[in-house]
Amino acid sequence: MQRPEAWPRPHPGEGAAAAQAGGPAPPARAGEPAGLRLQEPSLYTIKAVFILDNDGHRLLAKYYDDTFPSSKEQMAFEKNVFNKTSRTDSEIAFFGGMTIVYKSSIDLFLYVVGSSHENELMLMSVLTCLFESLNHVLRKNVEKRWLLENMDGAFLVLDEIVDGGVILESDPQQVIQKRSHMAVFRSERGWRATSRAVENTGAGGSPPRMHDPHPHLQAG
């Protein structure tokens, strides 16, 4: 499994930023360059992932923190993001203190949202993995009609990539392979359950009696 590297970043107001503001820099730890203090890398990099149609209406969405605690706030945010990005050729936007990477496909817009200090390349790797995985699931038809008909599969793909805001996977081939293994497992489990049901029916004694349409022909 491949993970994008989590780059450590300076704490706001510390190190060089504090020096520029005229304040004293915090003492450096052992082995750290003077005037620079880095925060611990965090795996929690994704705030939200959502897919909108070409009218800005939500088709799929998952939020991983409480920045927008209600559905109303989430959908208002999505609409604002759509209005800002739907008519531009860029792939990155900065909005409301957040970094947003996005991609359009026919009549869909796919978005991955991180905080303002997140690495854009990391966010883009999640977006690319999501698109390529959906491209496989939807048989190269990444558009509204096919997404709506395969919504369960789309959510499963997303859950393989991000869980609770943590990036689990950024390689679409790994996501596709996991889904294939899961499909095989479910198929085998269903076949075994059917086999057991047939065996139990056979072991339960005499088979059910069949209706005889001509009882008067039976031997006395």
Secondary structure, DSSP 8 states (H G I E B T S, - for coil): ---------B-TTSHHHHHHTTS------TTS-TT--B----SB---EEEEEETTS-EEEEEE-SSSS-SHHHHHHHHHHHHHHHTT---SEEEETTEEEEEEEETTEEEEEEEETTS-HHHHHHHHHHHHHHHHHHTTT--SHHHHHHTHHHHHHHHHHHEETTEE----HHHHHHHHHHHHHHHHHHHHHHHHHHHHHHHTTSS------S-GGGS--
